[in-house]
Amino acid sequence: MVDSNQPRIHCAGPSITEREIAYVTDAVTNCWYSDAGKYHQRLEAAVAEYLGVQHVVPTPTGTSAIHLAMMVLGIGPGDEVIVPELTWIGSAAPVSYVGARSVFADVDPDHWCLSAESLEAKITSRTRAVVVVDLYGDMPDYKRIREIADRCGIAVVEDAAQAFGSSWQGRKAGTFGDIGIFSLHGSKTVTSGEGGLFVTDRLDLYERALTLRDHGRRLDGTRFYEDFDRYYYHFELGNKFKMSSMQAALALAQVERAEELVTCKRQIHEWYCQELAEIPLYQIHTEREGLINSYWLPAVSIERGRQLDKLRVMRELEDCNIDIRPLYYPLSSLPPYCDTPSGHEAQQANRVAYDESPYGFNLPSNLRMTREDVVRVSAVLSRLSEEIVSTPTPTR
Ligand SMILES: *Cc1c(COP(=O)(O)O)cnc(C)c1O
């Protein structure tokens, strides 16, 4: 039974100000004809500057940015791409869209991101790339991952969908791979409603992206190519992965506010740390040295050996009209993958992911959260914890 006397606390959601409204209004009013690309250009420049990256390609979603990455890298049938077990399915699904095979690697128990050892163990002669995920704003050991990828000649795609504004040793998330991708979905820290970003320092990959996201056109140089009009000449089959001006305008306003939005996320995380410090059974993940986590969603591990798992916590909070998220199910356990050979192998091999998944969850961290909301969430967790600790474990 949901206690609807209390307003719902949403897990994630944006902060929208007069700036976003002004830019979007300008875009819908004026950005047609010769000005159609105005906000795209400003967005690309703002993202390039914020991240310290050379090239930026806005896309309709984060999923399509990963799909574009697969196309740009020339990945296709017969190829394997390594993906961590614990992530949103959008990290893995594009591997199948291009006809390649996802191979699932295990995660590190400390931060739930890709384990470098497991990555190394999964590489075969067919491996072409690894999608590395900055889960919930955290990051894995990029130094080792890069070293393994370089030695084995595979590309690194950094899925930084959940990590806009995180950094490691002063370098921003999204810049650790050959290609970085972001999602600008409404649940993410920086949003355009629906949207995504493909970023890279490599000119060759950037140029491929411009062609492959535009039905194989090459709109560089003059309009006329030999005897053809380039606008209507397709050099190859591509896809159509673009963003509208209204989305670009919204995204620009958000990127201009990125520091403020990240500060807000970090504040919410800090409040939870204070509230949960004395409460047994929950361990909130914090930063390792060198990392600045933009804390898209605070991540919590539940103590083992109690009558408590993520579903119990979720139900309890849902009854109080509070929306939390479970740590992801291992991808190899889900219907699209569980009956494939690589799924079977992963179910046996990826022990950490299977051990962690039932005992992890994310606390709500929408960008309108107040300290009172954090106190309300923490009070429910505290009550549940007391109940569990004081109930003797049933003996058989
Ligand atoms: C949100 C997300 C995506 C996909 O982004 P969309 O914009 O929803 O397509 C991909 N990977 C991760 C890790 C995500 O969280």
The ligand as an ORCA input file, in Angstrom:
! r2SCAN-3c Opt
* xyz 0 1
  C      21.161      6.053    -20.095
  C      22.234      5.129    -20.505
  C      22.467      4.760    -21.842
  C      21.562      5.066    -22.976
  O      21.142      6.319    -23.084
  P      19.745      6.706    -23.788
  O      19.898      8.156    -24.001
  O      18.669      6.328    -22.832
  O      19.651      5.945    -25.057
  C      23.555      3.964    -22.123
  N      24.373      3.526    -21.171
  C      24.175      3.825    -19.878
  C      25.147      3.321    -18.867
  C      23.080      4.611    -19.500
  O      22.871      4.879    -18.216
*
